[in-house]
Amino acid sequence: MRTEAGPKQLRMVGKGWQIRAALRSLARHPLTLEEWLKRQQRGRMIPTNRGRNPYF
């Protein structure tokens, strides 16, 4: 699964079950989507691929 975050968007690419699992984990997080995106922009952790395939 691939996750890309922009200043005002979050894009997830993968199988349906992978996206649902990622959304569930984000829903348990105390930050709102806006706060999470701001922190991602500060940390420049975009895109994230969870260490699976460095070419995606």
Secondary structure, DSSP 8 states (H G I E B T S, - for coil): -EEEE-SS-EEEES-HHHHHHHHHHHHHSSS-HHHHHHHHHHHT--SB-TTS-TT-
